[in-house]
Amino acid sequence: MIEDEKTVFISYRRDSSRLLARIVFQDLRENGYDVFRDVESIDSGEFDKIIVNQIAARTHFVLILSHGSLERCNDPNDWLRREIEEAIKLDRNIVPMLFDGFTFKDAEAFLPDNIQKLMSYNALSVPLDDQYFDAAMSILRERFLKKPDYTIPIRPTSTQEAAIVRQRIAQAASEPQPTEQELSAEQHFSRGIARFAAADYKGAIAQYTEAVKLNPTYNKLYYNRALAYQQAGDIDQALADYDESLRLDPTYVKPLINRATIHYDRNNFKQAIDDCNAVLALDPDYAKAYYNRALVYAILKQIDESVTDFEKYLSLVGEEDEHRQHVETMIASLRVQLKADESGRDSGLLTGLFFRPQGQSDAKSESGDSEGSNLPGELPASSPGENRGITKQENRSLQSVMVAVMLLAVLAIVSIIVGLLLRPDATTANDTSSANQFTPVLAIMVVVGTVLFIGWRIWFDIQRRAQQDDSVVSPGFSATAATQRTMIPESATRPPSRPSGLPSLSAASESTALDMMYEGATRPLPPPAFIPDHKTSLVCGLATDVGLVRSNNQDACVSFVRNVSDYEDLPNFGLFIVADGMGGHHDGEKASSLAIRTIESEIINTVYLPLVSGRQDAERPPFSEMLNSAVKKANVLVVEQVPDGGTTVTAAMIVGNLMHIAHVGDSRAYLVTRESIEQITRDHSLVQRLVELDQLAPEDAKNHPQKNILYRALGQSEVLEVDIMTRHLPPEAAILLCSDGLWGLVEQQDLLKITTNYEPQDACNHLIALANTHGGTDNITSILVRI
């Protein structure tokens, strides 16, 4: 019998992580774990019956996360969110596994309060390369799935469910091992989901297209790409992808629903009804199909059928449905139309006049696939002679026409009267010829009078219609702007709480494969202890040296300090940057110099000058975000202006007793106190990843032949992920920024000794000298700031 501590529940998002979940499942099964995976064959209606019970029956809850995994968690009914909530409530041993360069930062905005706790669990970042994946799985088993120190209460599976559970496990175990090509396709699929959620539809199309090349038989790839094409405005290509998705799986209802909306928008009403009928043949309780078919029936003036479908829709959805009020209004309006048709009442002088008003976009969320907002649609045109209503804009247009007609009629009458009065033979009453001339004049006046009467009548009719309530549809299904709707597509809107500035993808998913491959186990830093405000002065030292081997210095550094004590008591300010350039003979110099000048200029203009001028901007983003933006701007300029160069950057901005750090590469920042020195940045190097994966001992990293290989630096790609952190600074602390030419040659205990026993400038000079004493194999730079 398998011990309780070797029981695992695997939770994942079915569409974007199904293959990742499969390989984790297979690895754990091969190593003696009793694993239950939420396989796709479990219906959502069985959630409470099977899923919750299996979470309660198992010690470990392994959560597979990749780009796009958590963006639906604002929906309380989302299945992944419910599983996470249940695991937290039952106090399972939760192990988030972060795939494809995913970080919690990518989805933090989507996590509601009750699952924010998820971010406090230790997470294992897993590469997808075979060799390193095996190493990561070994870490999962040996470090994360050990029996916890406390007892996790296990609720045994009931006898009646045991057979179902065995069947589910056997089904999952029988699935074939995913191929490398399939896994790569899933990565692109996952990135496409993230791009779509960030409204980058062209980026989503590119990712889905790469996935299609690798896995051309996966129907949901075509469906998701069709959604992206639809949002990008390429309706023909969207239609082609819906068709291909249905060719691969004719039972897939979502592309049928969305294809119906395209036919509807293009006035292809028969095809739209056929698609809705096909959906209902597959699922007789599919509410959206009734709604959409009802709209088409209404356009075709099949009133009874439209009312029946709308009523069926209402019977299938809840009282809180977003379309309910609109549908009830439509039903009432259609019934008015039906009575008008039965009584034979004329619907007005404008019968047969058609206008095509703009409709409103409607979307309805459903979990399961990556879906985006539907396209703004139009109420389809009716057939010739069909009566439609008049919007306010159309009312104004008709009013302008009527005004012009009446003015012309008045001018005509005035002209005739004036002409008659000026005729010399009109004064003789007995002049027979003159009398005969009045006959056509009278006829003209009668015609003009008739035109005026008709114009007045139409004007009156327009005014009467304009005064009608917008929620009422006039006879002839004259829908007003409030009741005109497009069909409901099968797509989901972006979560409402998503902030506009949330990054969509990390650099890992765009720049280099290394940024996905070597991530090791991570642990969240403990929250900083509260430190009261204290007025300090910043004292800075700075030194840089070419070293004993290199012919030129590709390091660059800058320090800017403002200490102040005045009436307004503004905080002290400091900006300190170290950059270590890489590239050809002068490319590294150019890259590092350009980077620090750009960052310094951006921070001075966006942070420092507004700070000293006393400008208070309520819309100002946090200082850390501005520092992040400055580094990313520097990266873009390095890519454009120094194409063969690159650079690391470690920047510290101090405002009062808060320090904001931006870090890319393997230069470092240390926090130094009298008793200790703490490295607060993480090297973005290959050897550091190997150390974190327990593939390399820390003492061997210094001499590793690939120690200089960086997987993240400025100049590699226009997409850059920057490590950002904020720390409270304790009194009498010091900050050391340095390039690898220093920390690679000087031990940490020597760094601590020198930085705590010398003034900042003397300390920097001593550090440079010590590094040269140890060989000076690289350029050496240090900045020491004492609080």
C-alpha positions in Angstrom: 0.0 0.0 0.0 1.3 3.4 -0.9 2.0 5.7 2.0 -0.1 8.9 2.4 2.9 11.1 1.8 3.3 9.6 -1.7 -0.2 10.6 -2.8 -0.4 13.5 -5.3 -3.2 15.4 -6.9 -2.1 17.2 -10.1 -4.1 20.4 -11.0 -3.6 22.2 -14.3 -5.3 24.2 -17.0 -6.6 21.6 -19.5 -5.9 23.4 -22.7 -2.6 25.2 -22.1 -0.9 22.6 -19.8 -2.3 19.2 -20.6 0.9 17.8 -22.0 3.0 19.3 -19.2 0.7 17.7 -16.7 0.9 14.4 -18.5 4.8 14.2 -18.3 4.7 15.2 -14.6 2.1 12.5 -14.0 4.1 9.8 -15.8 7.3 10.7 -14.0 5.7 10.5 -10.5 3.9 7.3 -11.4 7.2 5.7 -12.5 8.7 6.6 -9.2 6.0 4.9 -7.0 3.6 7.8 -6.4 -0.2 7.4 -6.4 -1.2 10.3 -8.6 -4.6 11.5 -9.6 -4.7 13.9 -12.6 -7.7 16.0 -13.4 -8.1 14.3 -16.8 -10.3 16.0 -19.4 -12.9 13.2 -19.3 -14.2 14.4 -15.9 -17.3 16.5 -16.5 -17.5 19.8 -14.7 -20.7 18.7 -13.0 -18.8 16.0 -11.2 -16.4 18.5 -9.6 -17.7 18.2 -6.0 -18.2 14.5 -6.3 -14.7 13.5 -7.5 -12.3 16.4 -7.7 -12.8 17.8 -4.2 -12.7 14.3 -2.7 -9.5 13.4 -4.4 -7.8 16.7 -3.2 -8.9 15.7 0.3 -7.6 12.1 -0.2 -4.1 13.2 -1.1 -1.2 14.8 0.7 0.4 16.8 -2.1 -1.3 19.3 -4.5 1.0 19.9 -7.5 -0.2 22.9 -9.5 1.0 23.1 -13.2 1.4 26.8 -14.2 2.3 28.3 -17.5 1.5 31.5 -19.4 -2.3 31.9 -19.5 -3.0 29.5 -16.6 -4.4 31.9 -14.0 -6.0 34.7 -16.0 -9.5 33.4 -15.4 -9.2 33.1 -11.6 -11.2 36.3 -11.1 -14.2 34.1 -12.1 -15.5 32.3 -8.9 -16.7 29.4 -11.0 -13.4 28.7 -12.8 -12.4 25.1 -12.2 -8.7 25.8 -11.6 -9.5 28.5 -9.1 -11.9 26.1 -7.2 -9.2 23.4 -7.0 -6.7 25.9 -5.6 -9.2 27.2 -3.1 -10.0 23.7 -2.0 -6.3 22.8 -1.6 -5.6 25.9 0.5 -8.7 25.3 2.6 -7.6 21.7 3.3 -4.1 22.8 4.0 -2.5 20.5 1.4 1.2 20.6 0.7 0.9 22.8 -2.4 3.7 22.8 -4.9 3.4 25.3 -7.8 5.4 24.2 -10.8 6.3 27.1 -13.0 6.8 26.2 -16.7 7.8 28.1 -19.8 9.4 31.0 -18.0 6.1 31.7 -16.1 6.3 33.7 -12.9 3.7 34.6 -10.3 4.3 38.2 -11.4 2.8 37.4 -14.8 -0.6 36.6 -13.2 -0.6 38.4 -9.8 -3.4 40.7 -10.9 -5.6 37.8 -11.6 -5.4 36.2 -8.2 -8.3 37.2 -5.9 -7.7 37.7 -2.2 -8.6 34.1 -1.2 -5.9 32.6 -3.4 -3.2 35.3 -3.0 -1.7 32.9 -0.4 -0.7 30.8 -3.4 2.2 33.1 -4.0 3.7 32.4 -0.5 4.4 28.7 -1.3 7.7 27.5 -2.4 7.7 27.1 -6.2 9.7 25.0 -8.5 10.6 26.5 -11.8 10.9 23.7 -14.3 12.8 23.7 -17.7 11.5 21.7 -20.6 14.8 20.4 -22.0 15.0 16.7 -21.4 18.1 16.7 -19.3 17.2 19.5 -17.0 13.6 18.5 -16.8 14.7 15.2 -15.3 16.8 17.1 -12.8 13.9 19.3 -11.8 11.6 16.3 -11.3 14.2 14.8 -9.1 14.1 18.0 -7.0 10.3 17.8 -6.9 10.4 14.3 -5.5 13.3 14.7 -3.1 12.7 18.2 -1.8 9.1 19.2 -2.3 7.2 15.9 -1.9 8.8 14.8 1.3 6.4 14.2 4.2 5.8 17.5 5.8 6.8 18.2 9.5 3.1 18.4 10.4 0.4 15.9 9.8 -1.9 16.5 6.9 -5.3 14.8 7.6 -6.2 12.4 4.7 -9.8 11.6 3.9 -10.0 8.2 2.4 -11.7 7.7 -1.0 -15.2 6.2 -0.5 -15.8 2.7 -1.7 -18.3 3.8 -4.4 -15.8 6.2 -5.8 -12.8 4.0 -5.7 -13.6 2.2 -9.0 -14.1 5.6 -10.8 -10.8 6.8 -9.4 -8.9 3.7 -10.5 -10.5 4.1 -14.0 -9.4 7.7 -14.2 -5.9 6.9 -13.2 -5.7 4.0 -15.6 -6.9 6.2 -18.4 -4.3 8.8 -17.6 -1.6 6.2 -17.4 -2.4 4.8 -20.8 -1.9 8.1 -22.6 1.2 8.1 -24.8 4.4 10.0 -23.8 4.2 13.5 -25.3 6.8 14.1 -28.1 9.2 17.0 -27.9 7.4 18.5 -30.9 4.1 18.4 -29.1 5.5 20.0 -26.0 7.0 22.8 -28.1 3.6 23.3 -29.7 2.0 23.6 -26.3 4.6 26.2 -25.3 3.6 28.3 -28.3 0.0 27.7 -27.5 0.4 28.9 -23.9 2.3 32.0 -25.0 -0.5 32.7 -27.5 -3.0 32.6 -24.7 -0.9 35.2 -22.8 -0.6 37.4 -25.8 -4.3 37.3 -26.4 -5.1 38.2 -22.8 -2.8 41.2 -23.2 -4.7 42.2 -26.4 -1.6 41.6 -28.5 -3.6 39.8 -31.2 -0.8 39.9 -33.8 1.5 38.3 -31.3 -1.1 35.7 -30.4 -1.5 34.9 -34.1 2.2 34.4 -34.5 2.4 32.1 -31.5 -0.6 30.0 -32.6 0.8 29.8 -36.1 4.1 28.3 -34.7 2.0 25.9 -32.7 0.0 24.9 -35.7 3.2 24.1 -37.7 4.3 21.8 -34.9 0.9 20.2 -34.2 -1.4 20.7 -37.2 -4.0 18.2 -36.0 -4.9 20.0 -32.7 -8.3 21.6 -33.5 -8.2 24.1 -30.6 -5.2 25.8 -32.0 -7.2 26.8 -35.1 -10.1 27.9 -32.9 -7.9 30.1 -30.7 -6.1 31.5 -33.8 -9.5 32.3 -35.3 -10.4 34.3 -32.2 -7.2 36.3 -32.6 -7.9 36.9 -36.3 -11.4 38.0 -35.5 -10.1 40.6 -33.0 -7.4 41.7 -35.5 -10.2 42.3 -38.1 -9.2 39.5 -40.5 -12.7 37.9 -40.7 -12.0 35.7 -43.8 -9.0 34.1 -42.1 -11.0 33.7 -38.9 -13.7 31.9 -40.8 -11.2 29.6 -42.5 -9.7 28.6 -39.1 -13.2 27.9 -37.6 -13.8 25.7 -40.6 -10.5 23.8 -40.1 -11.2 23.4 -36.4 -14.6 21.9 -37.2 -13.1 19.7 -39.9 -10.8 18.2 -37.3 -13.6 17.9 -34.7 -17.2 18.3 -36.0 -18.5 18.0 -32.5 -16.7 21.1 -31.2 -19.5 23.6 -30.6 -17.5 26.8 -29.9 -16.3 27.3 -33.5 -19.9 26.6 -34.6 -21.2 29.4 -32.4 -18.6 31.9 -33.6 -19.0 30.9 -37.2 -22.7 31.6 -36.8 -21.9 35.2 -35.6 -19.8 35.8 -38.7 -22.6 34.5 -41.0 -25.0 36.7 -39.1 -22.8 39.8 -39.5 -22.6 39.1 -43.2 -26.4 38.6 -43.6 -26.0 34.9 -44.4 -29.0 34.1 -42.2 -29.5 30.6 -43.5 -25.9 29.6 -42.7 -26.2 31.2 -39.3 -29.4 29.2 -38.5 -27.7 26.0 -39.8 -24.7 26.5 -37.4 -27.1 27.2 -34.5 -29.1 24.1 -35.3 -25.9 22.1 -35.5 -24.9 23.3 -32.0 -28.3 22.4 -30.6 -28.1 18.9 -32.2 -24.9 18.4 -30.2 -26.1 20.0 -27.0 -29.9 20.7 -26.8 -29.3 23.0 -23.7 -26.7 25.3 -25.2 -28.2 28.7 -24.3 -26.2 30.9 -26.6 -27.4 28.9 -29.7 -31.0 29.7 -28.8 -30.2 33.4 -28.3 -28.4 33.7 -31.6 -31.0 31.8 -33.5 -33.7 34.0 -32.0 -32.0 37.1 -33.3 -31.9 35.6 -36.9 -35.6 34.6 -36.7 -36.5 38.1 -35.6 -34.6 39.6 -38.5 -36.5 37.2 -40.9 -39.8 38.3 -39.2 -40.4 34.7 -38.0 -41.8 36.2 -34.7 -43.2 33.0 -33.1 -39.9 31.1 -33.6 -37.9 34.1 -32.3 -40.0 34.5 -29.1 -39.8 30.7 -28.5 -36.0 30.7 -28.7 -35.6 33.8 -26.5 -37.9 32.2 -23.9 -35.9 29.0 -24.1 -32.7 31.0 -23.5 -34.2 32.6 -20.4 -35.2 29.2 -19.1 -31.6 28.0 -19.3 -29.7 31.0 -17.8 -29.8 32.4 -14.3 -31.5 35.5 -13.0 -28.1 37.3 -13.0 -27.4 36.7 -16.7 -26.1 39.9 -18.3 -28.4 39.6 -21.4 -31.6 38.9 -19.4 -33.0 42.3 -19.3 -32.3 42.8 -23.0 -33.9 39.5 -23.9 -37.1 40.3 -21.9 -37.3 43.6 -23.7 -36.9 41.9 -27.1 -39.7 39.4 -26.2 -42.1 42.2 -25.3 -41.3 44.1 -28.4 -41.7 41.0 -30.6 -45.1 40.4 -29.1 -46.1 44.0 -29.9 -45.0 43.3 -33.5 -47.0 40.0 -33.6 -50.2 41.8 -32.5 -49.6 44.5 -35.0 -49.2 42.0 -37.8 -52.3 40.1 -36.7 -54.4 43.3 -36.6 -53.1 44.4 -40.0 -52.2 47.8 -38.7 -50.0 49.9 -41.0 -46.7 50.5 -39.4 -46.2 54.0 -40.8 -45.4 56.0 -43.9 -41.8 54.8 -43.8 -42.4 51.2 -44.5 -39.6 49.8 -46.6 -37.1 52.4 -45.6 -34.0 50.5 -44.1 -31.2 51.8 -42.1 -28.3 49.7 -40.7 -27.5 50.9 -37.1 -24.4 49.9 -35.3 -24.8 47.1 -32.8 -23.2 46.6 -29.5 -20.6 44.0 -28.6 -21.6 41.2 -26.3 -19.4 38.6 -24.8 -19.9 35.8 -22.3 -17.1 34.1 -20.4 -16.6 30.4 -20.3 -13.6 28.5 -19.0 -11.7 25.9 -20.9 -10.1 27.7 -23.8 -8.2 30.9 -24.4 -10.8 33.3 -25.7 -11.0 37.0 -26.3 -13.5 39.7 -26.7 -15.8 39.4 -29.6 -15.7 41.8 -32.5 -18.2 44.8 -32.5 -20.9 43.6 -34.8 -23.8 45.1 -36.7 -27.4 44.1 -36.8 -27.7 42.4 -40.2 -29.5 44.1 -43.0 -33.0 42.9 -43.7 -34.5 42.0 -47.0 -35.9 44.6 -49.4 -39.2 46.1 -48.1 -38.6 45.0 -44.5 -39.5 47.6 -42.0 -36.8 48.6 -39.5 -36.7 51.3 -36.8 -35.0 54.7 -36.9 -32.2 55.7 -34.6 -31.6 59.2 -33.3 -28.9 59.9 -35.9 -31.2 58.8 -38.7 -34.0 60.9 -37.2 -31.8 64.0 -37.5 -31.0 63.1 -41.1 -34.7 62.8 -42.1 -35.5 66.1 -40.3 -32.8 67.8 -42.3 -34.4 66.5 -45.5 -37.9 67.6 -44.5 -36.7 71.1 -43.6 -35.0 71.4 -47.1 -38.2 70.2 -48.8 -40.5 72.7 -47.0 -38.1 75.6 -47.5 -38.0 74.9 -51.3 -41.8 74.7 -51.3 -42.1 78.1 -49.5 -39.6 79.7 -51.9 -41.6 78.3 -54.9 -44.9 79.8 -53.6 -43.3 83.2 -52.9 -41.8 83.2 -56.4 -45.1 82.5 -58.1 -47.0 85.1 -56.1 -44.3 87.7 -56.8 -44.3 86.9 -60.5 -48.1 87.3 -60.7 -48.1 90.6 -58.9 -45.5 92.0 -61.2 -47.3 91.0 -64.5 -48.9 94.2 -66.1 -51.8 92.2 -67.6 -52.8 90.8 -64.2 -54.5 94.1 -63.2 -57.3 93.9 -65.8 -60.0 91.6 -64.4 -61.7 91.3 -67.9 -58.5 90.2 -69.6 -59.3 86.7 -70.7 -55.7 85.7 -71.6 -54.6 86.7 -68.1 -57.3 84.7 -66.5 -56.3 81.7 -68.5 -52.7 82.0 -67.2 -54.0 81.5 -63.6 -55.1 77.9 -64.3 -51.5 76.4 -64.3 -50.5 78.6 -61.4 -53.4 77.2 -59.3 -52.3 73.7 -60.3 -48.8 74.4 -59.2 -50.0 75.8 -55.9 -52.1 72.7 -55.3 -49.0 70.5 -55.9 -46.9 72.6 -53.6 -49.5 72.5 -50.9 -49.7 68.7 -51.2 -45.9 68.4 -50.9 -46.1 70.6 -47.8 -48.8 68.5 -46.3 -46.9 65.3 -46.9 -43.7 66.8 -45.5 -45.6 67.9 -42.4 -47.1 64.5 -42.0 -43.7 62.8 -42.3 -42.2 65.3 -39.9 -45.0 64.6 -37.4 -44.4 60.8 -37.7 -40.6 61.3 -37.1 -41.3 63.4 -34.0 -43.7 60.8 -32.7 -41.1 58.0 -33.2 -38.3 60.0 -31.7 -40.3 60.4 -28.5 -40.9 56.7 -28.0 -39.0 55.0 -25.2 -35.7 53.6 -26.4 -36.5 50.2 -24.9 -39.6 49.7 -27.0 -39.6 48.3 -30.5 -42.1 49.8 -32.9 -44.3 47.6 -35.2 -42.3 46.0 -37.9 -39.5 45.0 -35.4 -38.1 48.6 -35.5 -35.4 48.0 -32.9 -34.0 51.1 -31.3 -30.4 51.5 -30.3 -30.9 50.2 -26.9 -32.2 46.8 -28.1 -30.0 46.2 -31.1 -27.5 43.5 -30.3 -25.2 41.2 -32.1 -25.1 37.5 -31.6 -23.3 36.2 -28.5 -20.0 34.7 -29.7 -18.2 31.9 -27.8 -15.5 34.1 -26.4 -14.5 35.6 -23.1 -13.6 39.2 -22.1 -10.4 40.1 -20.3 -10.7 39.9 -16.6 -12.1 43.2 -15.3 -9.4 43.7 -12.6 -6.5 43.4 -15.0 -4.4 46.6 -14.7 -3.5 48.1 -18.0 0.2 48.1 -17.3 0.5 44.4 -16.4 3.2 42.8 -18.6 2.0 40.0 -20.8 5.1 37.9 -21.2 8.4 37.7 -19.6 11.6 37.9 -21.6 12.0 34.3 -21.0 9.3 33.4 -23.5 10.7 35.6 -26.2 14.5 35.9 -26.0 16.6 32.9 -25.3 15.9 29.3 -24.6 18.2 29.5 -21.5 15.8 31.7 -19.8 13.3 28.9 -19.7 15.6 26.0 -19.2 17.6 26.4 -16.0 15.4 28.0 -13.5 15.7 26.2 -10.2 13.8 25.9 -6.9 12.9 29.3 -5.5 11.8 30.5 -2.1 10.1 33.8 -1.4 12.0 36.3 0.7 10.6 36.9 4.1 8.8 40.3 4.3 11.1 43.1 5.6 10.7 44.1 9.2 9.1 47.5 9.7 11.7 50.2 10.2 10.6 53.7 11.2 11.5 56.6 9.1 14.8 58.1 9.9 16.6 61.1 8.5 19.9 60.0 7.0 22.7 61.3 4.8 24.0 59.3 1.8 27.8 59.0 1.6 29.1 57.4 -1.6 32.3 56.1 -3.0 33.0 54.9 -6.5 35.9 53.3 -8.3 36.5 51.4 -11.6 39.6 49.9 -13.0 40.5 48.1 -16.3 42.2 45.3 -14.3 45.5 43.5 -15.2 44.4 41.5 -18.3 42.0 43.6 -20.4 43.1 46.4 -22.7 40.0 48.5 -22.3 37.4 49.1 -19.6 33.9 48.0 -20.7 32.5 48.7 -17.2 30.5 51.9 -16.6 29.1 53.4 -13.5 27.4 56.5 -12.2 26.4 57.9 -8.8 24.1 60.8 -8.1 23.4 62.0 -4.5 21.3 64.7 -3.0 21.3 65.1 0.7 18.9 67.8 2.0 17.7 69.3 5.2 15.2 72.1 4.7 11.8 73.4 5.6 9.9 71.0 3.4 12.1 68.1 4.7 12.2 66.3 1.4 13.7 62.9 1.4 17.3 62.3 0.4 17.8 60.9 -3.1 20.5 58.8 -4.6 20.9 57.0 -7.9 23.7 54.4 -8.4 24.3 52.3 -11.5 26.9 49.7 -12.4 27.0 48.2 -16.0 29.4 45.6 -17.4 29.5 45.7 -21.1 29.9 42.8 -23.5 30.7 42.5 -27.2 33.5 43.5 -29.6 36.5 45.7 -28.7 34.4 48.8 -28.3 30.8 47.5 -28.5 30.8 46.6 -24.8 31.9 50.1 -23.8 29.2 51.7 -26.0 26.5 49.5 -24.6 27.3 50.0 -20.9 27.8 53.8 -21.4 24.6 54.1 -23.3 22.7 52.1 -20.7 23.7 54.1 -17.7 23.2 57.5 -19.5 19.7 56.5 -20.6 18.7 55.2 -17.1 20.2 58.3 -15.4 18.4 60.7 -17.7 15.1 58.9 -17.4 15.2 58.8 -13.6 16.4 62.4 -13.3 13.5 63.6 -15.4 10.7 61.4 -14.2 11.6 61.0 -10.5 14.2 63.5 -9.2 13.0 66.7 -10.8 9.4 66.2 -9.9 10.5 65.3 -6.4 12.6 68.4 -5.8 10.0 70.7 -7.5 7.4 69.5 -5.1 5.0 68.4 -7.8 2.5 66.0 -6.5 1.0 63.8 -9.2 -1.7 61.5 -8.1 -1.4 59.5 -11.3 2.4 59.0 -10.9 3.4 55.3 -11.1 5.5 53.8 -8.3 9.2 54.7 -8.3 10.0 51.0 -8.9 7.9 51.0 -12.1 9.6 54.1 -13.4 13.0 52.5 -12.7 11.8 49.4 -14.5 10.7 51.5 -17.5 14.0 53.3 -17.6 16.0 50.1 -17.8 13.7 48.8 -20.6 14.1 52.0 -22.5 17.9 51.6 -22.2 17.6 48.0 -23.5 15.7 49.2 -26.6 18.4 51.8 -27.4 21.2 49.3 -26.9 19.5 46.9 -29.3 19.0 49.7 -31.9 22.3 51.5 -31.6 24.8 48.8 -30.5 23.6 45.7 -32.3 26.8 43.7 -31.6 27.0 44.7 -27.9 25.2 44.1 -24.7 25.5 44.9 -21.0 24.5 44.0 -17.5 22.8 46.6 -15.4 22.4 46.8 -11.6 20.8 50.1 -10.5 19.8 51.2 -7.0 17.6 54.3 -6.4 17.3 55.4 -2.8 14.4 57.7 -1.8 14.4 58.4 1.9 14.8 55.0 3.6 13.5 53.0 0.7 15.8 51.4 -1.9 14.5 50.3 -5.3 16.7 47.9 -7.2 16.6 47.1 -11.0 18.8 44.2 -12.0 19.7 42.4 -15.3 22.7 40.2 -15.7 25.5 39.2 -13.2 26.6 42.4 -11.7 25.5 42.4 -8.1 24.0 44.4 -5.2 24.8 43.6 -1.6 23.1 44.9 1.6 25.8 45.3 4.2 25.4 45.8 8.0 28.0 45.6 10.7 27.4 41.9 11.2 26.5 40.5 7.8 26.5 40.9 4.0 23.5 39.8 1.9 23.5 39.3 -1.8 20.1 40.8 -2.8 20.3 40.3 -6.6 20.3 37.0 -8.4 22.8 36.3 -11.2 21.2 35.7 -14.6 23.9 33.2 -15.6 24.0 29.6 -16.7 26.1 28.4 -13.8 23.7 30.0 -11.3 20.9 28.0 -12.8 22.9 24.9 -12.6 23.7 25.6 -8.9 20.0 26.1 -8.2 19.1 22.8 -9.9 21.8 21.1 -7.7 23.6 20.2 -10.9 26.7 22.2 -9.8 28.3 22.8 -6.5 28.6 26.5 -5.5 32.4 26.1 -5.0 32.7 24.7 -8.6 30.8 27.6 -10.2 33.7 30.0 -9.9 35.8 27.9 -12.2 33.1 26.6 -14.5 34.0 27.1 -18.2 30.6 28.6 -18.9 30.6 30.9 -15.9 30.4 34.0 -18.2 27.4 32.9 -20.2 24.4 35.0 -19.4 20.8 34.2 -20.3 19.6 37.7 -19.6 21.2 41.0 -20.5 20.5 44.3 -22.1 20.9 44.1 -25.9 19.8 40.5 -26.4 16.2 41.2 -27.4 13.8 44.1 -27.5 11.7 42.2 -24.9 13.4 42.3 -21.5 12.5 41.0 -18.1 13.9 43.1 -15.3 14.2 41.9 -11.7 12.6 44.7 -9.5 12.7 44.8 -5.8 12.1 47.3 -3.0 13.8 47.1 0.4 13.6 49.2 3.6 17.1 50.3 4.6 18.0 49.9 8.3 20.1 52.7 9.9 23.9 52.5 9.3 23.5 50.0 6.5 25.5 50.2 3.3 24.8 49.2 -0.3 27.6 47.7 -2.5 27.1 47.5 -6.2 29.8 45.8 -8.2 30.7 44.0 -11.5 31.7 40.4 -11.6 35.3 41.5 -11.9 35.1 42.3 -8.2 32.8 39.6 -6.6 34.4 36.9 -8.8 37.8 37.5 -7.2 37.1 38.7 -3.7 35.4 36.5 -1.1 32.3 37.8 0.7 34.0 37.9 4.1 36.6 40.2 2.6 33.8 42.4 1.0 32.2 42.6 4.5 35.4 43.4 6.3 36.5 46.2 3.9 33.1 47.8 3.5 32.5 48.0 7.2 36.0 49.2 8.2 36.7 52.0 5.7 34.9 55.1 4.5 33.1 54.5 1.2 35.7 55.9 -1.2 38.6 54.3 0.6 36.6 51.0 0.7 36.1 51.1 -3.0 39.8 51.7 -3.6 40.8 48.9 -1.3 38.4 46.5 -3.1 39.8 47.4 -6.5 43.3 46.8 -5.2 42.4 43.5 -3.7 40.8 42.2 -6.9 43.9 43.1 -8.8 46.0 41.3 -6.2 44.0 38.2 -6.9 44.7 38.4 -10.7 42.6 41.3 -12.0 41.3 39.1 -14.8 38.4 41.4 -15.7 37.3 45.0 -15.4 36.5 45.9 -11.8 33.9 48.4 -10.6 32.4 49.1 -7.2 30.1 51.6 -5.7 29.6 51.8 -2.0 26.8 53.8 -0.4 26.5 54.2 3.3 23.3 55.4 4.9 
